[in-house]
Amino acid sequence: MTTPPDVADLRTERLVLRAWTAAEAAAVTEGSRLGDWAEDFPAEGEQAIAPLIAAKPEWLGPFGHRLMVERGSGLVVGALGLFWPPSGGEVELGYGVAVSRRGLGYAPEAVRALTAHAYTAPEVDLVFAHVEPTNPASIRVLEKAGFAPVGPGSEEGTIRYDAPGV
């Protein structure tokens, strides 16, 4: 499955962040499994996002959603993305890592890389995320990635975290 031609991979120390393909999104939507996925991928978050990708082709673009590929194994171990396009210069980021790979620091590593990439888009002034206060692991991810709490989120029961500009 090939990445859309206009979307360059983002590379971190341990991950390759590559665009979803339409076929991968369809496989998740249909409940299929691909051979290069970690045994516990996709999770609930990816199952919610995959069907939306077909309706939002911009999510397959340079500033859309990415799969986290573990460089050492070549397995897809998570996903993250920007809810493109920005609104008023602000774009929301979301992420998830397979349970088998949690606690390894992949999420903050990927979030830092995608956030830096988002700030290269001229229409982005601010990257933010929403997190539930009952999810301390996700809060740690955002804090390790340099995000800071700024108040209640727009979604009920969430806290908004903003990333510093670069």
Secondary structure, 3 states (H helix, E strand, C coil): CCCCCCCCCEECCCEEEEECCHHHHHHHHHCCCCCCECCCCCCHHHHHHHHHHHHCHHHHCCCCEEEEEECCCCCEEEEEEECCCCECCEEEEEEEECHHHCCCCHHHHHHHHHHHHHCCCCCCCEEEEEECCCCHHHHHHHHHCCCEEEEECCCCCCEEEECCCC
